[in-house]
Amino acid sequence: MTTLEQQAIDARQAGDFDQAGRLFAAAANCAGDLQTQLNLQIRQACCLLAVERYPEAAALAQVVAQQARAEGFLPELADALGVMVDHHSREDRLAEAAHILSEAAYILNRLPNEPSNYQVVHNMAVTYAHCGFVEAALELYDREMRLAETDLDRQFAYASMSSAYHFAAQHEPDQDARHRFLHDGLYAATAALDPEGGTEVLAMGTALAHRSMMLAEIGHYHAALDDAHAARQLAVEHGMREEQVIAMAGEAMAVWGSTQNTDVIDLIGNAMALATEINFTEYLGPLLRVEVEVLWKLGRFDEARAALERNLREADRRLHDERAARWEHVRLGVEHLRVEALSESDPLTGLPNRRHLSHLLPEMLEDHAPVCVGVIDLDGFKQVNDEYGYLQGDGVLQEVAGLLERVCRRGDSVVRLGGDEFVMVLRETSPGDARMVFERIRQMIGVRTWHGIPSDVRITASVGVAVGSGGFDASRVLGEATAALQGAKKSGRDRISFR
């Protein structure tokens, strides 16, 4: 599988997205676990997007999303939802796109800022940009840059940032702000094209194309032409039609600006035709102004007036753009999900809370297989709060929560009841296996050195365990586990007791 995955990565870097997609699919079929399989399938979907096979990408992403949501694989779920948002946006199904994006954004906010989540952050930033939410996209690109570990990661980030800054400049009415966006976009594109950096074809094509048009916009026509020619060659060779549109626009603007050659009208027409065909007209404002100038010089006044009226309609549309309202809809959706989650989760640790346990445990017991419920209490925790403060105590609780989640197997659950009490529910587990799990937890807590607390401060764990199955009342099983916990404490603490 690793060999297939590397071959897929190499094909993608070389711009052969069809081959990369096939190799990612083959690697997914050989994956040893479900999460790896879903991760590879999402990378296959991204390759499908690159070759404009949007419905196929969305269908694959929908399958991945269903499985990732059921298993709690948050990075893969966020990526899958992002692909679905991209598809809905291209089809102007904006309400559906906003609804899905709300869930994706909520999940992204839950992911830690770790290098392993670099790709998820990058993909979501691209999704934001495609939806026109440029400020939000730029915030994610900044986050992405902090997570990037390799030159290739940084190249991808800079290339995408260049297109986002360019978009922001196109839609910024204030001239000073517009020039700042163009300056930042040129810096990002140049960083992406650093010869010491990566050689990803898609990143290079994106950076070259956008830099060509931005250079033309500020009057650096010869440099713009060089970039435009290089970008068009890459774009045509690898079927990157969006980059081809941008490069053609940059070339047309540079030729007109440097030579006033009216033959450029054919190139303008070709760029606009391709942009209309693929529904990618967001960057063409400066080109439309050039079109009017060329038509006027050619004496084609009626066409020039029609083009000018079209430009005015486009400007009016931008003035009444609904992006702000759509972003507010997404933001409210994220807030709704956050509040909804808070109702069944502990705000300190992020674990499910007692309310969640109240319907989780009955559902597990209905399956009739044995379920082991362990109530875990921290011995000596009061001393931490009393001597070192509640802030340090909260830190200990968060560390314990992380430790329990790492021990937890798929299908098991960890809940914070409150204070320093946690519950672990082990599905389809015998008492003997449960004792091994809880003994491991007891030992890990007992030997741990806690952040911000002197190393000689020892915290231990007492555990009470009860076993239930179909026909057992959930409150009864939890009550027996709590009683077992009290027995463990009375017997000297730092031990496991069964009922």
Steps between C-alpha positions, in 0.01 A plus 500: 500500500782741589660450159170568323442809713846637420445431131173692523673793671771502232237497223310786664817707539573443131152621408362162387181524706317217319781256581533635853128445558520141379802430720337653808195280434722191472682592820166547677392150397817362660477707819527306824255711699188702424636844589797462265263380229276803539799735502625356171152518346478869583833558327356313203199736509731803495667360187155462343434867577826596329381337175150649534323171574294681761198264534727198547704684762185606686352148492821349638519772765143429610583134561815596692306754708242243606765253615723763662206648693397156627855421616585845634788557255490880508781590254358275230147625569606866466680426173203310357258776590730754336489309171120489520487875565718562195262300281184670631658845458589431138139404437375816677329291769619757751258426785604132503866600474469737798331232711773245431774759542367582848562141609843493333603827668379376838705182465805693386480718811518183712821374340824581686767713334729210419702436182297182440200725431682716244321348199155540657562867574633555148203331335252698709677827419468417130131424553447834674674678213290320237190614687623859496566517875847645448566648844416168663717321243797727571468433873519128428799546269680674786414204722616264227837674471559445872433128453709452183805282559638452148590725207224333299241583767616861507493522121138381494406749769668796329351415160149483641556819698599680180167415337308605812677837522440550128129430547487742792663769286250445220207559734643782713357847416757692706810561285750502787368171635495358148868582450585337833321182393686500167834552678428214741385279213817565302711421805314170556527400132872575493553298817312207341733518199821507705739267313609355833140403581277226368423402140129417522354572155163621627659741748743633239225546242279683749778732616624578148152571365393731779836675514479570126166674535597691815824617337302622200263685731787701650666566162788249506410375153815314390521298821126433470545362148777263610281363780193478277681296235643261759163465672313435175746229402454321833123551497450366147734205559323391818141602429491778761232715339447749783872582497480523121229768526707707745815466290318601181359804679845593629651462154226709334535779756881500468494506119250785493680695770839471331411522129139621464471226236131457420558141385475416867119509462505138382689388811253692717210328328656156545568563869146618561349208307697245702418678826129491416520133402645395835309762705818674614456873442581641844847630405413662167411855613830656379481305172149631433628856534776424249240356265311830498820695423596269213153505344493878524836530326380265226203727443253229595305746709176305535691196629701725731181650644350153546817384675496811719138435597592140580783624720264738679257216565787292638606789724141540621481128570814522711356792693199285586705189556339261748827350621483688830150369562599147402804509730278620784274202429802268526618670819156462660497135395833443673375672813185287500707182476729623776210571735340168407825319579543685827172360618654151495867574548725623775640846413827443689610167351284473188383155613133399494322581825246332727212596272666323210561194718131487588405390149833341396500233772143373438579469128811294573317274742229426243753308289503222765879455477678560833577865576750596770451837666790645695472808721844657546577741783831683553653446844681807633345739250365730773858567607582628152217753508575603858877540465551596136173661397203411287679592177757226556220266608317564175820418314521163678140421406570581136808277502300215656230542235762475225654192660162324525416581138831351385435177691141484373440251220268553205144450621585586861415836658646734762278742694574762763237481773625813675775602742776240478268210407506336159314204354632259241252272325655192337279336236501119460764453770540223754585581863848358450571724200350797682734443795798515261379829349434665835822368650689664215319828568571477874870445437528778240340754734707384797838549333419815304671835559246778456565821315546802730506290817813385691611153394476367856124562510337164437144452379349155489170356379233288664270311264164337561373261230162341436394268216166521324326364191155501341226521761718692744382846591762764412460688827539174691828415323637849557388485863678170554819638343479803732454270798801299390699824482410581859619155597833561327544825688413346835748221433790744470462672158719448192327174416223342292183353649235294317130451581 
